[in-house]
Amino acid sequence: MMKFAKYTLLSAAIAVAPFVASTSAMADDYYYRRHHHNGDAVALGALGLATGVIVGSAIASQPRTVYVEPDPVYVEPEPVYVRPAPAYVRPAPAYVEDYPPAPRRVYNAGVEPWTPEWYDYCSARYRSFNARTGTYVGYDGRSHFCTSG
């Protein structure tokens, strides 16, 4: 629709162009033109109309490209072989009789309380150590007995 309007406007502009040029060029000859040559205006109108028709038809008859979408073609996909996953087989349990001996628990690995080594350890570790009671003041504000180890 927009092309039709564009071509129509172009044709009208080409058809009117001779009238504009002729009327401004012959403005001083008004009396002569008015009374003697009335057929000139009709001839110029017909000439402009013919020019517009020729130019308009030349513009309208330009070749048009039309896109035609091709039909879809189905292509069979190639078969894909998928190897099956290996089956898991749980091995038979193995019993071993020669385990290493269990570790021994060692109790009282530290220094015996009330010995000189114990006094040295507790006074070096805690600043608030009281040697008479064997206690120190912890972060919770309570007294705790000093144990080494």
N, C-alpha and C positions, 0 to 999 in steps of 0.2 A: 504494500500500500504506500510505503514511503517512497519507493522508486517511482511509482506512478505520479505522485504529487511533484516530485523533483523534475521529472521529464515534462510534465504539463507546464510547470512554471518556466522551464528553460525554453520550451516552444513558444510560450506567450511572449517572453522577453525578446526572442529573435523576431517574432512577427511584429512587434511594436517598434522595434529599432528603426526601420525605414521611415515611419511616420514622424518620429521625434526629430530625425535628421532633416527631413524635408520641410517640416513646418517652421523650424527655427531658421533654416537657410533662406526660405522664401517669404519671410515675414514682411519685407518691404514691398512685395508685389501683391499685397492683399487685394486691392481692387481688381487687378487683372485676373487673379486666380479665382476670385469670387464670381465673376460674371461670365467668363469665357470657357474655362476648361473644367467642367464638372466631372468628366469621365476619368480624369487623372486620379482622383481620390479612390474611385472604385477600382481602377487598375492597380494602384498601389496596395489597396486592401486585399485584392485577389492575389497579388504577387506575395505579400506577406503571409497570407494564409497558405499558399502553396509552399513557400519556404518552410513554414512551421511544420506542415504535414510531412515534407520530405525529411527534414532534420529529425523530427519526432519518430518517424518510422525507422530511420537509420539507427537511432539510439535504441529503440525498442527491439530491433531485430538482432541485437548482439547475441552471440551464442551463450547459453547458460550451462554451467556445469552442475550436474545433478549427481549426488552421491547415492549409490545403491549399495546397501549393506549385503555382503554375501551370505548365503545360507549357512547355518552352522553345520559343521562336519564332526561326526562322532568318531573318535579314534580310540580303539580298544587299548587300555593300558597293558603293559607287559606284566605277566605274572611275576610276583616276588616270592621267592622261597624263604621261609623263616625257619631256621633250625630250632627244634624244640629245646627247651631248657633241660639241662641234665637233672636227673632225679637225685635227690639227696639220700644217701644211705648212711645211717648212723653206725659208727664203728662199734664193735663189741667191746664191752668194758674190760679193762685190764686190771687185775688185782696184783698188787705188789706187797710183799711181806716185809721187805727190809727198809722201813722208814727210819729216819734218824730219830734219836731220842728226843723227847719233849724237853724244852728249856726249863731249868730249875728256877723257881722263884727265890729271890734273895730278900730276906727281911732284915731291917735295921742295917742298911748299908752305910748309913751316916755315922756320925761321931756320937759316942755315948754321952748323954747329958751329964752335966756337972764335972766334966773333965776339963783340964786346961785347954785342950784343942777345941772343945765346945765353946768355952768362953771366948777364945780368940776368933772363932768363926762367927759367932753371934754379934760380937761387938764390932767386927769389921763389916758385917752385912747390914745391920740396923743401927741408925744413929740414936734411936730412942730405947736401946737395949738397957734393961735394968739387971745388973749382975746379981743383986740380992734375991730377986724373985724369979729370974730367968725368963722374963717376958719383955715384949716390945709393944709399942702402940702402932696399930695398923692404920691404913687410910680410912677405915670406917670409924676410927676413934676408940676402938676397944683394945683391950690388952690381949695378946696372944702369946702362948708359950713358944719359945724358939726351938725348932727342930731342924737338924741338919740332914741333908740328903735328899 
